[in-house]
Amino acid sequence: MSNINVSRIITAEDKLVEQQKQQLDARKIDCRTRIFAVCDEIAQINLASAASAGLFNAEQMEVYRAGLAWIDAMRTACVSGDWPDPPAQVVELASRF
């Protein structure tokens, strides 16, 4: 009779799944850092408040929506790590908030 507890065996597949999870977790942190480098948390709150209060003209609202689309694209890119560049207009608008 063996004293080996086979229920604790870690397979190559288990290791791969864990590595992929750790890589995705690291990319999510990287994603957040990259987004906040363009538009930090306070600026995002201020932009959302201005948008919801109707303080943006049509062009600013279009840029605001482009920023939301960029953030969504960044989150999607967490799987691959192929980060999209932020639109210049988004960077400019965010810098004012």
JOBEL-V866850 format. One record per residue. N is the residue number from 0. RES is the residue in one letter. SS is DSSP state (a for helix, b for strand, c for the rest). OMEGA is omega in radians with two decimals (NA if undefined). BURIAL is + if it has 16 or more other ideal C-beta (glycine too) atoms within 10 Angstrom, else -. Layout:
n = {N/N}
res = {RES/RES}
ss = {SS/SS}
omega = {OMEGA/OMEGA}
burial = {BURIAL/BURIAL}
//
This chain:
n = {0/1/2/3/4/5/6/7/8/9/10/11/12/13/14/15/16/17/18/19/20/21/22/23/24/25/26/27/28/29/30/31/32/33/34/35/36/37/38/39/40/41/42/43/44/45/46/47/48/49/50/51/52/53/54/55/56/57/58/59/60/61/62/63/64/65/66/67/68/69/70/71/72/73/74/75/76/77/78/79/80/81/82/83/84/85/86/87/88/89/90/91/92/93/94/95/96}
res = {M/S/N/I/N/V/S/R/I/I/T/A/E/D/K/L/V/E/Q/Q/K/Q/Q/L/D/A/R/K/I/D/C/R/T/R/I/F/A/V/C/D/E/I/A/Q/I/N/L/A/S/A/A/S/A/G/L/F/N/A/E/Q/M/E/V/Y/R/A/G/L/A/W/I/D/A/M/R/T/A/C/V/S/G/D/W/P/D/P/P/A/Q/V/V/E/L/A/S/R/F}
ss = {c/c/c/c/c/a/a/a/c/c/c/a/a/a/a/a/a/a/a/a/a/a/a/a/a/a/a/a/a/a/a/a/a/a/a/a/a/a/c/c/a/a/a/a/a/a/a/a/a/a/a/a/c/c/c/c/c/a/a/a/a/a/a/a/a/a/a/a/a/a/a/a/a/a/a/a/c/c/c/c/c/c/c/c/c/c/c/a/a/a/a/a/a/a/a/c/c}
omega = {-3.08/3.07/-3.12/3.10/-3.07/3.12/-3.13/3.14/3.10/-3.10/3.07/3.11/3.09/3.14/-3.14/3.13/3.13/3.10/3.13/3.10/3.13/3.12/3.11/3.10/3.12/3.12/3.09/3.08/3.10/3.12/-3.14/3.14/-3.14/3.10/-3.12/3.07/3.11/-3.04/-3.08/-3.03/-3.13/3.11/3.12/3.11/-3.13/3.09/3.13/3.11/3.13/-3.14/-3.09/3.11/3.12/-3.10/3.13/2.97/-3.06/-3.13/3.11/3.13/3.10/3.11/3.09/3.11/3.08/3.08/3.09/3.11/3.10/3.11/3.10/3.12/3.09/-3.13/3.09/-3.10/3.11/-3.13/-3.05/-3.05/3.12/-2.97/3.06/3.08/3.09/3.06/-3.10/-3.14/3.12/3.11/-3.11/3.14/-3.12/-3.10/3.13/-3.10/NA}
burial = {-/-/-/-/-/-/-/-/-/-/-/-/-/-/-/-/-/-/-/-/-/-/-/-/-/-/+/-/-/-/+/-/-/-/+/-/-/+/+/-/-/-/+/+/-/-/+/-/-/+/+/-/-/-/-/+/-/-/-/+/-/-/+/+/-/-/+/-/-/+/+/-/-/+/-/-/+/+/-/-/-/-/-/-/-/+/-/-/-/+/+/-/+/+/-/-/-}
//
